[in-house]
Amino acid sequence: MSDPKHPELHLNEEPRNDLMDVALGFGGFFAVLMIIFIIGVIIKLVIG
């Protein structure tokens, strides 16, 4: 059953929602960049 020549016989053990994974990835990356930007602005205001 686990013959690689027959992919239709291979059941997906962990079905995942790819669109949701990509959306969460972009969202998380954007959040990290936003936090870095806000910290930079705060440092700039404190120094200036």
PyMOL commands that place a pseudoatom at each C-alpha (Angstrom):
pseudoatom trace, name=CA, resn=MET, resi=1, chain=A, elem=C, hetatm=0, pos=[0.000, 0.000, 0.000]
pseudoatom trace, name=CA, resn=SER, resi=2, chain=A, elem=C, hetatm=0, pos=[2.858, 2.432, 0.659]
pseudoatom trace, name=CA, resn=ASP, resi=3, chain=A, elem=C, hetatm=0, pos=[4.172, 1.993, -2.889]
pseudoatom trace, name=CA, resn=PRO, resi=4, chain=A, elem=C, hetatm=0, pos=[5.453, 5.407, -4.064]
pseudoatom trace, name=CA, resn=LYS, resi=5, chain=A, elem=C, hetatm=0, pos=[4.395, 4.597, -7.637]
pseudoatom trace, name=CA, resn=HIS, resi=6, chain=A, elem=C, hetatm=0, pos=[0.742, 4.839, -6.580]
pseudoatom trace, name=CA, resn=PRO, resi=7, chain=A, elem=C, hetatm=0, pos=[0.205, 8.205, -4.873]
pseudoatom trace, name=CA, resn=GLU, resi=8, chain=A, elem=C, hetatm=0, pos=[-3.583, 7.810, -4.993]
pseudoatom trace, name=CA, resn=LEU, resi=9, chain=A, elem=C, hetatm=0, pos=[-3.285, 4.934, -2.514]
pseudoatom trace, name=CA, resn=HIS, resi=10, chain=A, elem=C, hetatm=0, pos=[-1.403, 7.097, -0.045]
pseudoatom trace, name=CA, resn=LEU, resi=11, chain=A, elem=C, hetatm=0, pos=[-3.863, 8.558, 2.428]
pseudoatom trace, name=CA, resn=ASN, resi=12, chain=A, elem=C, hetatm=0, pos=[-3.168, 12.009, 3.809]
pseudoatom trace, name=CA, resn=GLU, resi=13, chain=A, elem=C, hetatm=0, pos=[-2.608, 11.360, 7.507]
pseudoatom trace, name=CA, resn=GLU, resi=14, chain=A, elem=C, hetatm=0, pos=[-2.671, 15.037, 8.478]
pseudoatom trace, name=CA, resn=PRO, resi=15, chain=A, elem=C, hetatm=0, pos=[-5.011, 17.023, 6.253]
pseudoatom trace, name=CA, resn=ARG, resi=16, chain=A, elem=C, hetatm=0, pos=[-4.090, 20.680, 6.454]
pseudoatom trace, name=CA, resn=ASN, resi=17, chain=A, elem=C, hetatm=0, pos=[-5.669, 23.856, 5.201]
pseudoatom trace, name=CA, resn=ASP, resi=18, chain=A, elem=C, hetatm=0, pos=[-2.887, 25.289, 3.053]
pseudoatom trace, name=CA, resn=LEU, resi=19, chain=A, elem=C, hetatm=0, pos=[-4.605, 28.648, 2.534]
pseudoatom trace, name=CA, resn=MET, resi=20, chain=A, elem=C, hetatm=0, pos=[-5.001, 29.103, 6.301]
pseudoatom trace, name=CA, resn=ASP, resi=21, chain=A, elem=C, hetatm=0, pos=[-1.353, 28.101, 6.878]
pseudoatom trace, name=CA, resn=VAL, resi=22, chain=A, elem=C, hetatm=0, pos=[-0.167, 30.675, 4.344]
pseudoatom trace, name=CA, resn=ALA, resi=23, chain=A, elem=C, hetatm=0, pos=[-2.467, 33.366, 5.771]
pseudoatom trace, name=CA, resn=LEU, resi=24, chain=A, elem=C, hetatm=0, pos=[-1.241, 32.717, 9.314]
pseudoatom trace, name=CA, resn=GLY, resi=25, chain=A, elem=C, hetatm=0, pos=[2.357, 32.725, 8.088]
pseudoatom trace, name=CA, resn=PHE, resi=26, chain=A, elem=C, hetatm=0, pos=[1.971, 36.077, 6.361]
pseudoatom trace, name=CA, resn=GLY, resi=27, chain=A, elem=C, hetatm=0, pos=[0.098, 37.464, 9.358]
pseudoatom trace, name=CA, resn=GLY, resi=28, chain=A, elem=C, hetatm=0, pos=[2.733, 36.306, 11.813]
pseudoatom trace, name=CA, resn=PHE, resi=29, chain=A, elem=C, hetatm=0, pos=[5.553, 37.660, 9.663]
pseudoatom trace, name=CA, resn=PHE, resi=30, chain=A, elem=C, hetatm=0, pos=[3.753, 41.008, 9.332]
pseudoatom trace, name=CA, resn=ALA, resi=31, chain=A, elem=C, hetatm=0, pos=[3.209, 41.121, 13.113]
pseudoatom trace, name=CA, resn=VAL, resi=32, chain=A, elem=C, hetatm=0, pos=[6.913, 40.500, 13.798]
pseudoatom trace, name=CA, resn=LEU, resi=33, chain=A, elem=C, hetatm=0, pos=[7.930, 43.233, 11.347]
pseudoatom trace, name=CA, resn=MET, resi=34, chain=A, elem=C, hetatm=0, pos=[5.378, 45.626, 12.875]
pseudoatom trace, name=CA, resn=ILE, resi=35, chain=A, elem=C, hetatm=0, pos=[6.724, 44.969, 16.386]
pseudoatom trace, name=CA, resn=ILE, resi=36, chain=A, elem=C, hetatm=0, pos=[10.287, 45.603, 15.192]
pseudoatom trace, name=CA, resn=PHE, resi=37, chain=A, elem=C, hetatm=0, pos=[9.129, 48.826, 13.481]
pseudoatom trace, name=CA, resn=ILE, resi=38, chain=A, elem=C, hetatm=0, pos=[7.291, 50.052, 16.597]
pseudoatom trace, name=CA, resn=ILE, resi=39, chain=A, elem=C, hetatm=0, pos=[10.304, 49.303, 18.813]
pseudoatom trace, name=CA, resn=GLY, resi=40, chain=A, elem=C, hetatm=0, pos=[12.509, 51.202, 16.352]
pseudoatom trace, name=CA, resn=VAL, resi=41, chain=A, elem=C, hetatm=0, pos=[10.173, 54.208, 16.408]
pseudoatom trace, name=CA, resn=ILE, resi=42, chain=A, elem=C, hetatm=0, pos=[10.082, 54.206, 20.211]
pseudoatom trace, name=CA, resn=ILE, resi=43, chain=A, elem=C, hetatm=0, pos=[13.887, 54.044, 20.392]
pseudoatom trace, name=CA, resn=LYS, resi=44, chain=A, elem=C, hetatm=0, pos=[14.122, 56.871, 17.839]
pseudoatom trace, name=CA, resn=LEU, resi=45, chain=A, elem=C, hetatm=0, pos=[11.732, 59.037, 19.873]
pseudoatom trace, name=CA, resn=VAL, resi=46, chain=A, elem=C, hetatm=0, pos=[13.561, 58.313, 23.143]
pseudoatom trace, name=CA, resn=ILE, resi=47, chain=A, elem=C, hetatm=0, pos=[16.972, 59.101, 21.662]
pseudoatom trace, name=CA, resn=GLY, resi=48, chain=A, elem=C, hetatm=0, pos=[15.790, 62.110, 19.668]
for i in range(1, 48): cmd.bond("trace and resi %d" % i, "trace and resi %d" % (i + 1))
show_as sticks, trace
zoom trace
